[in-house]
Amino acid sequence: MAEELKIVGPFPTAAEAQDSAKDAAATRLKMISRLRRWADDRSKTAIGPFGLGVQMISRSATRPVLSVGLLLLLAFAWEAQAQKVHVAVPDKNIDFSKYKTYSWSPIGAVAHPMLAADVVGSIEAQMKAKGLQLVASNPDLIVKVYGSVDQESTAYSNDPLYGATGGIPPFDPSLSGPMLVGTWGNTTVTIHKGELVIDLLDPAAKKLVWRAMGQDNLDAHNKNKLLDQVNDMITKMFRDYPPK
């Protein structure tokens, strides 16, 4: 229930209000003076989030505030760049309009069951938005998901669903290497820390037709932030689906 807002007295006189305003103005001046000294003291040694020196030399009351704003802007840019998303399509000639339905590959035991459920729900929402229907049998596509929050793990690469692809392609952490080239045989693939991989496979052709990879500095200790990070990553992965 919302708390009722009550206004109670006694109310200040005009003289008291004027004195209060003067005190507030004096406080603001003190804060500006402190901020100016803070900026001047660090003008030669400040280091930005990218390891670059940030000059904050200023002699006015407003410049130090701009310098602090610059630091905050760089910090946000650093956080934004931490998340990487890459989508790969091994066969550019595939007509994705023929894929109308999908099913999930069985998901085994997971270290973060609530996060896994959220990932499944987020992917299903994206698939539905793209016009794909979840079915119990005979799907046009099968969804497989790999991920790790705070440690590396491995999976066998000789999954029969990837038979025509030559096994599960490596989860390249640089998101730019030869992810979908070659035959990997009977070996393992590594799921890297902070990585999420979504594969769409054609079960009839037994090959990988679409892969989205994302990597971020996931905050395993903040559940709300973790969910936001993963959901944002999945949204970016499906932004340009189907590929053209």
N, C-alpha and C positions, 0 to 999 in steps of 0.2 A: 504494500500500500504506500502511495506517495506521501511523503511527509508534508504537512501543512506549513506554509511559510507565514510566520507571525512577525509583525513589526511592533516593537515595544519602545517606550521612551525611557528616560527623558531625552528630548532632542536637543542638540547643541544650539547655542545662541549664535547670532551672526558673527560676533567677535571671535567666538571659539572656532567657528567654521573657518574664518579667515586665518587664524593662527595655525589650524590644522593644515590648510593649504600651503602655508609658508613652510611648515615642517616637511611636507611631502616634496616640495620643490627643492629644499635643501638636501633631502635624502637622494633625490635624483642626481643632483650635481655631484654629490660625493661618489655615487656609483659610476658616473661618467669619468670622474677623475681617476678612480681606481682602475677602470677599464683601460683608460689611456696609458697609465703606468704599466699595466699588465702587457699591453701590446708593445710598448716601447722596450720593455725588458726582454722581450722575446723576438724582437725584430731581426736579430742576427742569428738566432739559433733555432727558430721554429722549424719543425719538420712536418710535411704534409703526409697524408695517408699513403701516397705513392713513393715515399722516400725522398721527395723533392723538397728543397728549402722553400718556405713560404714567407716572403717579405711582408712585414706588417708595420713598416715605418709610417708614422702618422703624427700630425701635429694639430689635428682638429678634433672636435668632440664626436664627429660622426664617423671618421675613418676607422677607428678601432672596431666599431660595430660591424662595419663592412668586412673587416679582416676576419672577425669571428664567423660572420656569415659565409665567407669563402671556405673556411675550415669545415664548417658543417656541410656545405655543398660538396666538397671533396670527399667527405666521409660517406655521404649518401651515394656518391658515384662509385666509391670503392665497394660498398655493399651491393649495389646493383650489378657491378661487374663480377662479383663473386659467383653469381648464378649463371651457368652456361647451359644452353639448350641447342641441340643439333639434331636434325632430321635427315635420314638417309633412305633413298629408294634405290635398291640394287638394279631393278629392271625398269628403265624409263618408258618402256613400251606397254606396260600393264595398264589396262583400262579399269580404273578403280570404280567406275560407275556400276560394274557388274557385281560388286560386293554389296549385298543388302543385309546380311545377317552375320552374327558372330556368337561365339561361345568362349568360355574361359578354359584355359588349360588348368588342370588341378593345381591348387596352391597348398603346399605342405605347411609344416610348422614354421612359424615366424617369431622373431624376437620381440616385435612390437605389434601385437594383434590389433590394437585400436588404430594405429597408423595404417596397417595393411587394409583394414576395412574402409578407412577413409580414402585410400588410394583406389580401391576397387570402385567405390561409389563415385569418385571424381571422374574416373575413366569412363564408367557407364554413362554418366551425365554428358560427357563430351561425345561419346559414340552416338547417343540418342540425338544430340543436337545436330550431328552430321547425317542423320537419317538412317543409322544402322540399328537393327533390332536384335535384342538378345533372345536366343532360342536355346532349347534344351538339346537339340540334335541336328545333325546335317547342316552345320553352319558354313557360310562362305568364307569366314575368317576365324582364326583362333587367336586369342590374346594371351600372351605370356609376359609376365612382369618379373623383373629382377631388381633388387635394390638392397642397399645397406646404409644404415644411419651413421654408426660410429666405429665400424671395423670392417676389414676386408673379409670376403668370403669367396667360395669357389663353387662352380657347377660343372658337371660333365658336359663336354661339347658335342658328344655323339647322340644327341636327341634325334629320334627318327622323324620328328616333325620338320627338321631342317635337312632332311636327306638330300634333296636336290641342291641345297645351298652348300653342302659339304661340311655340315656341322654348324654349331653355334659360332658365329663370328665373334672375335674378341670385343670386349667392352673397352674400347680405347679411351683412356681418361683424358687425352688431349682433344677428343671429339673431332679430330681432323685427320687421323691416320687411316690406314687401309682396313677399315672395319669390315667391309663386305667383299673383300677380294681374297680368293684362295680356298684351299681345302685344309681343314685343321685336324681331321681325323680323330682318333681316340685319345683325347687329352682333356684338359680342363680350361675354363675361362674364369677370370677373376672379376668379381664385382667389387669395385673400389668404394672406399669410404665416401659417404655423401652422394652416392650415385643412384640414379633411377633409370632403368631401361624398360621400354615398352616395345615389344615385338608383335607385329601382326603377320600371321602366317596363313598361307593358302593350303588347307589340309589336303585338297585334291592333288595339287602339284607338289606338296611336301617341300615348300620353299618359303623363305622369308621375303615378304613383299614390301614391308615398311618398318622402319625402326626409328624410334625417338630416344635420344639419350640426354639426360640432364645431370648436372653436377652442381652442388651448392655446399656452402659451409653450414650444414644443418645443425640447428640448436636442439640437441637431444634432451636438454634439461628444461626447456620451455615448450610445453606441449602445444599451446596455442600458436606460438610462432612457428613451430615445426610443421603444424598442419597448414598454416598459411604459406610457408615456403614450398611445400610439396604441391599444394593445390595450384599455386601460381605457376609452378614448373609444368604441371600437366596441361594447364590452359595454354601456355606458350607452345607446348608440343603439338597440340591439335589445331593451332591457329590457322595453319594453311592446309589442313586436310579437307578433301583429298588433294594429293599433289597434282599439279598441272604440267 
